[in-house]
Amino acid sequence: MIKTLTTNLGLPNIEEPGNLLQELRRIVTGTFLAISQFYPDDDEPNAAAIRRARLSTLLFRRSALEHFAAAGWQVEVANVCTGKAHPTPTSVVLEGAGIDALPVAETVLEWSVLVAR
């Protein structure tokens, strides 16, 4: 069993993480600290891309908290701050290369630490 587990933006990249959250609940005996980012619910250009990528579970705050609770976690949202996020530009060195696809349009993200027990 693991007493403390951390992740830095790892969860939002997992498609349909329901089983993962349950497995983490099983193996973590103490605290799970997850640095997370959340998109606004009304951010349609990014929400559409997030749904196409099947990543909506943990990229929207309400959904993330509901899924954590369903897996047996009690979650506190800590250290909340917001910041403007721009789409990642395409590489000018390696034609067509980019590091990720989100956000697809400028938005304001909420950054926080989920403290789950």
Backbone torsions as a table, in degrees:
resi	resn	phi	psi	omega
1	MET	NA	153.0	-175.9
2	ILE	-112.0	127.3	-178.7
3	LYS	-76.7	-44.7	-179.4
4	THR	-135.8	132.6	178.7
5	LEU	-130.8	140.6	179.5
6	THR	-128.9	157.2	171.1
7	THR	-149.2	142.7	177.6
8	ASN	-112.2	96.0	179.5
9	LEU	61.8	22.9	179.3
10	GLY	-79.1	-36.0	-174.9
11	LEU	-66.0	-39.6	-177.0
12	PRO	-63.4	-13.5	-179.3
13	ASN	-91.5	4.2	-176.8
14	ILE	-101.8	121.3	178.3
15	GLU	-71.9	133.1	175.2
16	GLU	45.3	69.9	-172.1
17	PRO	-84.6	14.9	-177.2
18	GLY	-50.9	-50.3	179.7
19	ASN	-66.6	-33.6	179.0
20	LEU	-62.5	-45.9	-179.3
21	LEU	-62.7	-36.1	176.8
22	GLN	-67.2	-41.9	179.2
23	GLU	-66.9	-40.0	176.1
24	LEU	-62.5	-39.2	177.8
25	ARG	-61.9	-36.4	-179.2
26	ARG	-68.6	-38.7	-172.5
27	ILE	-95.8	-19.1	-179.5
28	VAL	-92.1	116.7	-178.4
29	THR	-90.3	-13.7	-178.5
30	GLY	-120.6	-105.9	-171.6
31	THR	-118.9	140.0	173.5
32	PHE	-113.9	119.2	-179.5
33	LEU	-109.1	118.2	-176.1
34	ALA	-124.2	108.4	172.2
35	ILE	-70.0	125.7	-172.8
36	SER	-135.1	160.3	172.5
37	GLN	-128.5	143.4	-179.4
38	PHE	-126.3	140.1	176.0
39	TYR	-91.3	149.1	175.3
40	PRO	-62.9	142.4	179.4
41	ASP	-60.5	-30.8	-175.7
42	ASP	-95.5	14.3	-178.9
43	ASP	-87.8	78.5	-170.2
44	GLU	-62.0	-42.8	-180.0
45	PRO	-58.8	-43.9	179.3
46	ASN	-75.0	-36.7	179.1
47	ALA	-61.2	-39.9	178.9
48	ALA	-63.7	-43.3	178.3
49	ALA	-66.0	-38.2	179.0
50	ILE	-64.9	-43.1	177.9
51	ARG	-63.9	-42.8	178.3
52	ARG	-60.1	-35.6	-179.6
53	ALA	-83.5	-2.0	-179.1
54	ARG	58.6	42.4	-178.5
55	LEU	-117.0	12.2	-172.0
56	SER	-69.4	-22.5	-175.1
57	THR	-54.3	-45.7	-173.6
58	LEU	-113.9	6.3	178.5
59	LEU	-100.1	-0.4	173.6
60	PHE	-122.3	130.9	-169.9
61	ARG	-55.9	-52.5	-176.3
62	ARG	-59.2	-45.9	179.4
63	SER	-61.6	-44.1	-180.0
64	ALA	-60.2	-47.8	-178.6
65	LEU	-64.6	-38.1	177.3
66	GLU	-63.4	-42.1	-179.2
67	HIS	-70.0	-37.5	174.8
68	PHE	-61.5	-46.5	-179.5
69	ALA	-62.0	-41.9	179.7
70	ALA	-63.1	-26.0	179.1
71	ALA	-90.0	3.4	175.3
72	GLY	96.5	10.5	179.8
73	TRP	-91.4	147.4	164.5
74	GLN	-104.2	124.3	-171.3
75	VAL	-120.6	134.7	170.7
76	GLU	-111.7	135.1	176.2
77	VAL	-97.1	117.1	-174.4
78	ALA	-122.2	162.3	174.5
79	ASN	53.0	45.9	-176.7
80	VAL	-75.5	132.2	171.8
81	CYS	-147.5	162.0	179.8
82	THR	-121.9	155.6	178.5
83	GLY	-161.1	148.4	178.7
84	LYS	-70.5	137.8	177.7
85	ALA	-126.4	133.5	179.1
86	HIS	-108.4	154.5	174.1
87	PRO	-58.5	145.0	177.0
88	THR	-69.2	125.7	-179.6
89	PRO	-70.1	151.9	175.5
90	THR	-73.0	143.7	-179.2
91	SER	-61.6	141.8	172.2
92	VAL	-98.0	-12.5	179.2
93	VAL	-88.7	-47.7	178.3
94	LEU	-109.3	103.5	-173.1
95	GLU	-52.0	124.9	176.7
96	GLY	81.5	-6.3	-176.8
97	ALA	-79.8	145.1	175.3
98	GLY	-152.5	162.2	-176.2
99	ILE	-91.2	-27.0	175.2
100	ASP	-162.3	176.7	-174.7
101	ALA	-107.6	-3.8	-176.5
102	LEU	-119.7	141.3	-3.5
103	PRO	-76.5	156.3	176.1
104	VAL	-89.2	-18.3	177.6
105	ALA	-140.4	152.1	178.8
106	GLU	-54.6	141.1	-179.1
107	THR	-155.3	175.5	172.5
108	VAL	-114.3	118.3	-179.4
109	LEU	-96.8	150.3	171.5
110	GLU	-100.4	125.1	178.8
111	TRP	-108.2	141.3	179.9
112	SER	-162.3	173.5	172.2
113	VAL	-113.7	124.2	173.6
114	LEU	-88.8	121.2	178.5
115	VAL	-104.5	103.2	-174.3
116	ALA	-109.3	137.0	178.7
117	ARG	-135.4	NA	NA
